[in-house]
Amino acid sequence: MLEVEGIHTYYGLSHILFDVSLRVEAGEVVCLLGRNGAGKTTTLKSVMGVTPPKRGRIRFNGEEIVGRPPHVLAQMGMGYVPDDRRIFPDLTVRENLEIAAKDPAGHRQWDRDRVYALFPALREKEPVKGGHLSGGEQKMLAIARALMGNPELLLLDEPMEGLAPLLVRALEEQVLKLKAISLTVLLAEQNVHSALRLSDRCYVIDDGHIRFQGSVLDLKENEEVRRRYLLV
């Protein structure tokens, strides 16, 4: 579904990503692991068109997408949940969801009732403004809002960051439910243990370079990679 081939991405004159390649097959959950500043967020922004790469290729469902703006990629079937959530603080939970609703080609799968079934806490908070939600509730709302666009591919940037362990496990359960219905997910995460519980395959990025790719079992058995690049 997603093929990233040899991309180089810059912030101004600063070279951030170096020849990054990865792939995500339909129905997979693939994690991109790395420490702060390793290049995880820039990789997702490159895919979503927020920070387009200067070199390299990105294909979504076989179609070249480098240079296309984020709203076009959303219409094509990508959903993006940034690490800073970016919900609308002055809109209620319901309004945040309704503003993102999209019914692609009449095949809508996600609506308010379905996202409330996935995140029951949001149903209880439906009339509450986004800015008054807890950090965990805002992350749930950000994911639910992305699902309202009925994406084929969901990009999740650091969904576990800053959450208490109990909330991490609750969010893991929701991602596993998405996996069970074969929604394709690319997950950028620092929380190695959480990410490996959710994923089929993994990549490790450090200093803008992909340092490892393989199965979850491969990474669990590779102590050198985990110690050198993930501090675990």
Buried (B, 14 or more C-beta within 10 A) or exposed (E): BBBBEEBBBBEEEEEBBBEBBBBBEEEBBBBBBBBEEBBBBBBBBBBBBBBBBEEBBBBBBEEEBBEBEBEEBBEBBBBBBBBEBEBBEEBBBBBBBBEBBBEBEEEEEBBBEEBBEBBEBBBEBEEBBBEEBEEBBBBBBBBBBBBBBBBBBBBBBBBBBEBEEEBBEBBBEBBEEBBEEEBBBBBBBBBBEBBBBBBBBBBBBBBBBBBBBBEBEEBEEBEEBBEEBBEE
